[in-house]
Amino acid sequence: MEMKKQDKPGSLSPLKPTLRVDSSEERTSRSGSKAEKELKLPPEKSPDEGGGKKERRLSKASDSSRETFERQDSKQSSITSPKVSRKYFTNWKQACDKTKDKTKELLKRWRTLPETEVPENQMQAAANHDHEGEEHRGWSVHVWTTWVNRFSEDLGCLELEDEQPLAQLSSVQTDKLTLFFTELLDHDRDDVICDQDFDPFFEKLAHFADWSLDSSEFHIMLEVKREFIEQFINPLPPKYGELPYYKRVCGPDAGGYPGRTTLEGWLARWALLLSRYRRFSDLPLYLQYLCKILFHVVDRTSTGEITKAALAAFYRSVIGLSAQRVEEIIDTAYDRMTSNSYLILDYGTYVHCFTNWLMGKNPNGPGQWVLVPSKDTLPEPPFPVDYSALNTEPAKLEPYAPDKKTNRHSVIV
C-alpha cells in the first residue's frame, strides 16, 4: 500500500490511501463505489479560500440584526422617552393651520403640559411660527409670592419684647390684689413692703380668732406667713429673675435695697403664680391653708357657717372699715357670697368665693368680698337670677314651649 501525496499543501482533509486492486476484485470495487460516494465527506476548504465569503456573510447578518435592534430600541424609546418626536409637532402645526379658530385653545392645552414632556425651545419655535407678526408671548407661569418682614433695626417693638412680662393680671384681679397690698400690708403707704409687714396682718387674724401662741392654728398661720415671705419677698428663681423685666421690678434693688418688694413686683409675682393654676386644688398648700384660716377666723364661734353679723365684725376688726361703710356694703356682700341668701356660707361655699378672689377676672363675683371690699361702686349684674323656681313643686312648674305665651319672667335652664 502506498500513500499518495496531497496535491494541495496545507489541506486539513485526511490522507486517502490508494490500493492496487486486481482484476478479480474490480467488480467488488465497482459495487462498492456507490456506497463510497455516499460515505465520502465533502472536501474542506482552506481558510484562505472560504474565509472572505464567510466574513461577508457574517457582516451582512450582523448589519441586519443591528438594524432590527435599532428599530426595537427606537420604538421603546418613543414609548418611554419623555420627549415628543419632531413629526408630532409637524402634525400639530398642520392641525393648527387647518383650524385657525381653535389655535388658541390648542395652545392653552399645550401650555398645561409639564416641561419634561415637551422641550421648551420646540414649543417656542412652534408658537413663533403660528403667531408671526404678533408680539412674542411667553408661557404663563403662576408664581405665589409672600411678603416677609425681615429684621430691621428701625423696628422698635423688637427692643420692647425684653420688657414684657410673661403673665399679666386682669384689671379686676389687679384691683383686688392692690387692695390687699395697700390696705393690709403697706401701712406707711410707700408702695414697698418687707417681711415685717406681714406680722401685723397675721397678728390681727390670731387676735380676732382668739388663738393662743401654743395652738395648732397659730403655728399653721406662721408657716403660711413664711411661705408668703418666700414667694413675695425673697428673690425669684433664676429662670425668672434673670429676665430683664423681672430683674427690674423684682430684683434685689427694686425697693431701694434688698429684702423689699414694690407694688409692681407684688403684682408681677402674683401673675406668675396664678398663670400656672386653674382651680383650688391646684393652688400651693399655703394658699389653701390661707383660705381655711380666713374661714375659721370669720367663723370664730366654730358653728361651721358664716353669718352676716360675723362677716360684718370681720370687716370692722380685721379689715379696718368704719361702721358706716360696713352698713353700706354688708347686705350686698352677703347676698353675693350666698346667691341672695339661697346658699349657706359654709366652708365649701367659702372655697368658691376664695377661688374667685384669686382667679376671677370679671366683676360681680363673690370674690370681691373675701378680704377688702372695693371702694368703688360695683356695676349691677346684667340680669337678675331668680332662684325661686328651684324650690317650686314639680306639679306647679310650667313646661317651656317657644310658641306658648305666658307671664313667666324667668326660665329654668
Residue pairs with C-beta under 8 A, 6 or more apart in sequence:
1 17
1 18
1 19
2 17
2 18
3 15
3 17
3 18
4 15
4 16
4 17
4 18
6 13
6 15
8 46
10 46
11 44
11 46
12 44
12 46
13 41
13 43
13 44
21 29
78 85
82 116
82 117
83 117
83 118
83 119
84 117
84 118
84 122
86 122
89 122
89 126
92 106
92 126
93 126
93 129
93 130
95 106
96 102
96 103
96 106
96 130
97 130
99 106
103 130
107 127
107 130
110 118
110 123
111 139
111 140
123 139
127 137
128 136
131 137
151 158
162 243
162 244
162 245
163 244
163 245
163 248
164 245
165 245
165 246
165 268
165 271
166 240
166 243
166 245
166 271
166 272
166 275
167 271
167 272
167 274
167 275
168 271
169 177
169 267
169 270
169 271
169 274
170 361
170 362
172 360
172 361
172 362
172 363
172 365
173 270
173 274
173 358
173 359
173 360
173 361
174 267
175 374
176 357
176 367
176 368
176 371
176 372
176 374
177 266
177 267
177 270
178 263
178 267
179 371
179 372
179 374
179 375
180 371
180 372
181 193
181 263
181 266
182 189
182 263
183 319
183 320
183 372
184 201
184 319
184 371
184 372
185 193
185 197
185 198
185 201
186 192
186 193
186 197
186 263
187 197
187 200
191 262
191 263
192 255
192 256
192 260
192 261
192 262
192 263
193 232
193 233
193 260
193 261
193 266
194 233
194 255
194 259
194 260
194 261
195 229
195 233
195 259
198 225
198 228
198 229
199 225
202 221
202 222
202 224
202 225
204 317
204 318
205 221
205 293
205 294
205 297
205 318
206 217
206 218
206 221
208 297
208 300
208 314
208 317
208 318
209 217
209 296
209 297
209 300
210 300
211 217
211 218
211 221
212 218
217 293
217 296
220 289
220 293
221 293
223 286
223 289
224 286
224 289
224 290
224 293
227 284
227 285
227 286
228 286
231 269
231 273
231 286
232 261
232 266
232 269
233 259
233 260
233 261
235 241
235 250
235 251
235 252
236 246
236 250
236 269
236 272
240 246
240 250
240 272
241 247
241 250
241 251
245 268
246 268
248 254
249 262
249 264
249 265
249 268
250 261
250 265
250 268
250 269
252 258
252 259
254 260
254 261
254 262
254 264
254 265
255 261
255 262
255 265
261 269
273 284
274 358
274 359
276 282
277 283
277 359
278 359
279 355
280 288
280 291
280 351
280 354
280 355
283 358
287 358
291 350
291 351
291 354
292 347
294 350
294 354
294 370
294 371
295 306
295 347
295 350
296 302
297 314
297 318
298 306
298 310
298 311
298 314
299 305
299 306
299 310
300 310
301 310
304 346
304 347
305 344
305 345
305 346
306 345
306 346
306 350
307 345
308 330
308 331
308 334
311 330
311 333
311 334
311 337
311 345
312 326
312 330
315 321
315 325
315 326
315 329
315 330
315 373
316 322
316 323
316 326
319 371
319 372
319 373
321 329
321 373
329 369
329 373
332 369
332 378
333 369
333 373
334 341
334 345
335 341
336 364
336 365
336 366
336 368
336 369
337 345
337 349
337 350
337 353
337 366
337 369
338 344
338 345
338 349
339 385
339 387
340 385
340 387
342 387
342 390
343 349
352 366
353 366
353 367
353 369
353 370
354 367
354 370
355 367
356 365
356 366
356 367
356 370
357 367
357 368
357 370
357 371
358 367
360 367
360 368
363 378
363 379
364 378
364 379
364 381
368 374
368 378
386 409
386 410
389 397
389 410
389 412
390 412
397 412
398 406
398 408
400 411
400 412
